[in-house]
Amino acid sequence: MLQVTDAALTRLTALLDGSEPGEGDCLRLTQKEPGDFGLALDAPREGDAVFALEARDVLAVDEATCAGLDDAIMDVVDGDGGPRLGFLPQDLATEAEASEGGS
């Protein structure tokens, strides 16, 4: 199942706070085409995987999108324009955690 780090949830919460959400809205991860993801304001729906931070629903992902990201971790990653949300394969994230813990 898709995993979302606390750092990613914190960044998503900041995006949510700046977007005038309605009552019960969170961000929905949408997939436009393979590898092309976006975020939209929406309320969680039945069957969604919902990720929360401090008891607040922050991110909803439908079953099909979640299944396509089965071995991924959403995290804040370094990009050309600075930190951004991205996906890491679980084995890569596990290796990074092991090297951080082993120093």
DOTOR-573120 format. One record per residue: residue number from 0; residue in three letters; x, y, z of N, C-alpha, C in turn. Coordinates in steps of 0.001 Angstrom, whole numbers, plus 524288, in hexadecimal, padded with zeros to 5 digits. Layout:
BEGIN
milo,miro,nxx,nyy,nzz,caxx,cayy,cazz,cxx,cyy,czz
NUM,ALA,X,Y,Z,X,Y,Z,X,Y,Z
...
This chain:
BEGIN
milo,miro,nxx,nyy,nzz,caxx,cayy,cazz,cxx,cyy,czz
0,MET,80348,7FB5B,80000,80000,80000,80000,8036F,804DD,80000
1,LEU,80193,808D9,7FD82,80439,80DE7,7FD87,80523,80FA1,8032B
2,GLN,809C0,811BF,80423,80AF7,8140F,8092F,80C13,819DF,8085F
3,VAL,80AD7,81D0D,80C3F,80BBF,822AE,80BFD,80EAA,82440,810EA
4,THR,81323,826BE,8104A,8164C,82845,814D2,813E0,82CF9,81797
5,ASP,81575,82DBE,81C72,813B1,83255,81F61,8156F,83760,81CB9
6,ALA,81A20,8375B,81A64,81BFE,83C04,817A2,81862,83D4D,81309
7,ALA,816AF,83952,8102F,81316,83A2E,80BCE,80DCE,83C14,80DD0
8,LEU,80BE9,839C5,81209,806E4,83B74,8143A,80724,84115,8162F
9,THR,80B8B,842A2,8186D,80C3B,84801,81A3A,80C0F,84BBE,81598
10,ARG,80EAB,84A4E,8115D,80EA3,84D9E,80CA0,8092B,84DD3,80A3D
11,LEU,8067D,84955,80A16,80123,84932,8080D,7FD71,84C7D,80B6B
12,THR,7FE37,84C68,8108F,7FAFC,84F91,81414,7FBB1,8555C,812E5
13,ALA,80080,85709,811DF,8017F,85C80,8107E,7FEBF,85DE4,80B5D
14,LEU,7FEDD,85A61,80790,7FC17,85B4D,802A1,7F636,85BA4,80390
15,LEU,7F43B,85820,806C5,7EEAA,85808,807FB,7ED04,85D0F,80AB7
16,ASP,7F009,85EC4,80E7A,7EEC8,8638D,81164,7EEA7,86860,80DDE
17,GLY,7F1BA,8685C,809C4,7F1EC,86CD7,80645,7EE01,86CA8,801CD
18,SER,7EA66,868E8,801E6,7E6F9,86828,7FD65,7E129,868DD,7FE7C
19,GLU,7DFAD,86AF6,802F0,7DA3A,86BDC,80456,7D6DD,866E3,803F2
20,PRO,7D832,862DE,806E1,7D520,85E0E,806A0,7CFB7,85EC3,80904
21,GLY,7CBF3,85BE0,80701,7C6C5,85BBC,80956,7C6C0,85816,80E01
22,GLU,7C27C,857FB,810D5,7C1F1,8548E,81560,7C2C4,84EE0,813BA
23,GLY,7C673,84C38,81626,7C773,846BB,81506,7CAD9,845B5,8104C
24,ASP,7CC7F,849DF,80D8F,7CFDB,84920,80905,7D56A,847CB,80A9E
25,CYS,7D7EB,844DC,8073D,7DD79,843D0,807B3,7DFA2,8441D,80227
26,LEU,7E478,842C3,80173,7E6B6,8428A,7FC3C,7E600,83D0B,7FA1B
27,ARG,7E48C,83CA8,7F528,7E3FF,83797,7F290,7E86E,83708,7EEA0
28,LEU,7EB36,832A7,7EEFD,7EF3A,83166,7EB2B,7EC84,82F25,7E65F
29,THR,7ED4F,831A1,7E1F2,7EAEF,82FCB,7DD19,7EF3C,82E28,7D95A
30,GLN,7EDFB,82A6C,7D5FD,7F1B7,828B4,7D20C,7EF64,829D3,7CCB5
31,LYS,7F1DB,82D73,7C9E9,7EFF6,82EFE,7C4C3,7F163,82AE4,7C0AF
32,GLU,7F62C,828FB,7C0F0,7F81D,824BC,7BDB0,7FCB3,8225D,7C0A6
33,PRO,7FE9F,81DDD,7BF05,802D4,81B5E,7C206,8075D,81F15,7C318
34,GLY,808A3,81FAD,7C80C,80CF6,822FE,7C9B4,80BB0,828C7,7CA1A
35,ASP,806E1,82A4C,7C8CE,80552,82FCD,7C8F4,80114,83081,7CD0E
36,PHE,802A0,8329A,7D18D,7FF14,8331E,7D5F7,7FDD6,838D4,7D707
37,GLY,7F95E,839B9,7D971,7F7D5,83EF2,7DAFC,7F4F7,83EBF,7E026
38,LEU,7F3B9,8434F,7E23C,7F0D6,843C9,7E71C,7EC12,84733,7E632
39,ALA,7E7B7,845C5,7E8A8,7E2E8,848D6,7E844,7E02B,848C0,7ED88
40,LEU,7DD36,84CDD,7EEA9,7DA09,84CF9,7F36A,7D555,84963,7F2AC
41,ASP,7D44D,84622,7F68A,7CFDF,8428B,7F63B,7CF17,84029,7FB9F
42,ALA,7CA7D,83E28,7FC8E,7C96D,83B60,8016D,7CACF,8359C,800B1
43,PRO,7CCA3,83310,804CE,7CDA8,82D70,80465,7C8B0,82A83,802E6
44,ARG,7C960,8265D,7FFEA,7C502,82322,7FE21,7C5A6,81D97,8002B
45,GLU,7C15B,81ABC,8001E,7C187,81549,801CE,7C573,81254,7FE6D
46,GLY,7C8C8,80F3D,800EF,7CCB7,80C2E,7FE2B,7D1F5,80EE9,7FD9F
47,ASP,7D238,813FF,7FECD,7D726,816D7,7FE87,7DADA,81528,802DE
48,ALA,7DFD7,81570,801C2,7E3C5,8154F,805DD,7E45C,81B02,80792
49,VAL,7E3C9,81BFE,80C9B,7E409,8215A,80E9B,7E8A2,821B5,8125E
50,PHE,7EBEB,825A1,8116F,7F08F,82682,814A3,7EFAB,82B77,817D5
51,ALA,7F0C2,82B1B,81CE3,7EF9A,82F62,8207A,7F488,83109,82360
52,LEU,7F471,835E9,82515,7F88F,83800,8286C,7F5DE,83AC7,82CE8
53,GLU,7F725,83936,831A2,7F4CA,83B72,8365D,7EED1,83B61,83612
54,ALA,7ECAF,836E0,834BD,7E70B,835DA,8348A,7E42E,83905,8305B
55,ARG,7E6FB,83B40,82CAF,7E48E,83E2D,8285A,7E58C,83B39,82347
56,ASP,7E151,83A04,82068,7E1E7,83789,81B4C,7E49E,83B58,817A1
57,VAL,7E8F9,839A4,81566,7EC1D,83D0C,8121A,7EC1A,83B39,80C6D
58,LEU,7EC57,83614,80B93,7ECDE,833F4,8064F,7E949,82F4C,8059D
59,ALA,7E660,82F43,80144,7E317,82ACE,7FFCE,7E513,828B1,7FA9B
60,VAL,7E538,82382,7FA3D,7E702,820EF,7F571,7E32C,81C91,7F438
61,ASP,7E106,81C8C,7EF70,7DD51,81876,7EE13,7E01F,81337,7ED7E
62,GLU,7DD0B,80F05,7ED94,7DF42,809BD,7ED88,7E2BB,808B0,7E8D9
63,ALA,7E115,80A4C,7E435,7E417,8092D,7DF79,7E95B,80BF6,7DF8D
64,THR,7E95F,810F0,7E104,7EE40,813DE,7E144,7F1CD,81199,7E578
65,CYS,7EF7E,8103F,7E9E5,7F27E,80DFF,7EE39,7F4F3,808C6,7EC94
66,ALA,7F202,8059F,7E9BE,7F405,80094,7E7F5,7F8A0,80154,7E43B
67,GLY,7F865,80561,7E0FE,7FCA7,80677,7DD63,80195,8086A,7E015
68,LEU,80100,80A3A,7E4D9,8056E,80C30,7E7F2,806AD,8088C,7EC80
69,ASP,8056D,80399,7EBCA,805B5,7FFC4,7F003,80AFD,7FF94,7F2BF
70,ASP,80F29,80025,7EFE8,81464,7FFB6,7F23B,81716,804FD,7F2A9
71,ALA,81415,80934,7F33E,81660,80E6F,7F34C,815A6,81115,7F893
72,ILE,81913,814CD,7F983,818C0,81829,7FE1C,818AB,81DCE,7FC2D
73,MET,8149B,820C2,7FD9B,8147C,82658,7FC60,817AB,82921,80088
74,ASP,81B54,82C5A,7FEBF,81EC1,82F26,8025E,82025,8346D,7FFFD
75,VAL,822B5,837A8,802FE,824E2,83C84,80101,82A4E,83B28,7FEF5
76,VAL,82B32,83C44,7F9F7,8302E,83B05,7F77A,83299,84000,7F555
77,ASP,837C0,84003,7F4C6,83A77,84479,7F28C,839DB,84462,7ECA6
78,GLY,83864,848DA,7EA76,837E4,84969,7E4D2,83AF7,84E1C,7E301
79,ASP,83AEC,84F14,7DDEB,83DCB,85389,7DBBC,83BF2,858B2,7DE08
80,GLY,836D3,85920,7DF16,834AD,85DED,7E139,8344A,85DE5,7E725
81,GLY,836CF,85A36,7E9B5,83688,859BF,7EF60,8332C,8551B,7F0EF
82,PRO,831E4,854B1,7F5EA,82ED9,85038,7F7BD,82970,8500D,7F532
83,ARG,827A6,84B51,7F3F6,82281,84A7F,7F1A7,82087,8451F,7F348
84,LEU,81B91,8442D,7F26B,81965,83F09,7F37C,81AF2,83B57,7EF1D
85,GLY,81C3F,83695,7F08F,81DB2,832A8,7ECB0,81CDD,82D3D,7EED8
86,PHE,81DD1,82962,7EB96,81D1C,823F1,7ED18,82253,82121,7ECF1
87,LEU,8233E,81E07,7F0FA,827D7,81AB4,7F14F,82609,8150C,7F16A
88,PRO,828E6,8118E,7EED2,827A2,80C0A,7EF8E,828F2,80A73,7F526
89,GLN,825F1,806DD,7F764,826CD,80568,7FCDC,82C3C,8034F,7FDC9
90,ASP,82E7C,8005F,7FA10,833B6,7FE44,7FAEE,837D0,80292,7FB1E
91,LEU,83730,806BA,7F814,83AD7,80B20,7F838,83A5D,80E0C,7FD67
92,ALA,8359E,80ED9,7FF37,834D1,81182,80434,83711,80E47,808A9
93,THR,8367A,8092C,8086D,83890,805BF,80C7B,83E86,8060F,80C99
94,GLU,840F1,80624,807FC,846A4,806A8,807B9,84877,80BCF,80A0B
95,ALA,845A9,8100C,808E8,84717,81538,80B02,846A4,81545,810E5
96,GLU,84276,812F5,812FC,841D0,812C5,818A8,8461E,80F9A,81B2A
97,ALA,847A7,80B4F,818AA,84BB8,807F8,81AD3,850FF,80AD2,81AD8
98,SER,85221,80DC4,816B4,85721,8107E,81693,85737,81508,81A6D
99,GLU,852AE,8178B,81B5B,85273,81BB4,81F3A,85328,8197C,824B2
100,GLY,850E2,814FF,825B0,8513D,8129E,82ADE,8567B,8102D,82BE9
101,GLY,85958,80EE4,827BF,85E4C,80C38,8286C,862EB,80FD8,828EA
102,SER,8622D,814FD,828B8,866B0,81876,828FD,86851,819A9,82E75
